[in-house]
Amino acid sequence: MTSRNDELFEQSQKFIPGGVNSPVRAFRSVGGTPRFFAKGAGSRVWDADGKSYLDYVGSWGPLILGHADADVVKAVCDTAALGLSFGAPTEMELRMAEKLVEMLPSLEKLRLVSSGTEATMSAIRVARGFTGRDTLVKFEGCYHGHADSLLVKAGSGLLTFGQPSRGESSSAGVPADCSGHTVVLDYNDIDQVNQLFAARGGQSGNEIACIIVEAVAGNMNLIKPKPGFLECLRENCTKYGAVLIFDEVMTGFRVGAGSVQGLYGIKPDLTTLGKVIGGGLPVGAFGGRADIMDQLAPLGPVYQAGTLSGNPVAVAAGLKTLEKISAPGFYESLTAKTQRLCAGLNAAAREAGIIACADSVGGMFGLYFRATPPTSYAEVMQSDKEAFNRFYHLMLHEGIYLAPSAFEAGFVSAAHSDADIDATIAAAARCFEKLTGN
Ligand SMILES: Cc1ncc(COP(=O)(O)O)c(C=O)c1O
């Protein structure tokens, strides 16, 4: 019997490059056919063949309330009935901005956009406009969307101090002129940051406009910042007048009510948001210090715009989501569920004698096929990718949908019940056993 997923994938490849509208959906890393989803409700999704899965992807993070939350869907429908877009200000955008400022005290002013990519590229532009400097510092393995200057993953050879940086883009189609202002350092390497600023941020140079960082990294699986790492970024940016940007597109309202900055007590100059703040519809935001944000047109010389920025239907989904996650006890419950999942996965792996472990921050978790949670890009690359791929397909067969790559974080939603978590742990235990060949 042919699978409807197979049929749809074959047809899609005729019209859409790789059959998908975003590369990681294509299952290239794990092999096999991507599942085409027809329906989602709470913690579950159903594919085109009618098979249901417990979902730990949650549309790559936004669905913190689970699929088709009734209140969010109602807010979207009610708002849509009043008009889909105006290209003019609405009261709801103001309420959304007020709510975000209330929830994240580092935001004095903010702009709404339609994606995380737009948020990060706009934050970098305003940081450069504010400082009058060009150099951007990022960390290997951190993903900040697909703007030209951010698609750079150069190794430590780039740390040739005193030379103009020549970032090597990890994508074709990015002119060297765009990537050449990007310096890439190793995540969690405090010495490299100090050395770079000492060499390039001082009197003679003063060329570093900003650092952008996933303060808890989620795009090379989940990696936590080492003690002192975020503090070191803050200190150097303050000392040398560079702008510290926390990219909280993934972690914003995912790791806790105060996001990473609240959890670790570090105040960035600018923050980028996406995913959760749209509740499943396209919303991003960037904001922070008023003196920096006031550089934006129409007040200042930095241009940034968007036809659908602050779209009412998208904002309705986002605002309702923000209201619901503000309920007392929301993050305690989400964090406890995610910790329960990780404890169960750790025990199951140990029991089966499989070298794998899990770790979490708030509602976000990592599963690593290595002995201990990684602290750097180099360490995460040492995971047993083959073992993950086999585990992935065994779990898929069990009806558990994980991100189709060994290098992605997972997400638990408020809709996941304890029974869902227990069923997932039991499935993982069976899959680990199968990996051992028993
Ligand atoms: C940390 C981070 N920044 C930026 C982005 C880009 O967001 P978007 O895919 O909405 O453009 C992502 C997407 O996964 C992300 O995880």
The ligand as a Gaussian input file, in Angstrom:
#p B3LYP/6-31G(d) Opt

LIG

0 1
 C       17.511000      31.685000      17.731000
 C       16.819000      31.928000      16.417000
 N       16.926000      33.122000      15.825000
 C       16.326000      33.391000      14.664000
 C       15.571000      32.440000      14.013000
 C       14.901000      32.756000      12.721000
 O       13.525000      32.823000      12.906000
 P       12.525000      32.614000      11.676000
 O       12.657000      31.192000      11.254000
 O       11.181000      32.967000      12.240000
 O       12.952000      33.560000      10.605000
 C       15.436000      31.178000      14.580000
 C       14.655000      30.122000      13.913000
 O       14.689000      28.970000      14.254000
 C       16.074000      30.903000      15.822000
 O       15.981000      29.722000      16.422000

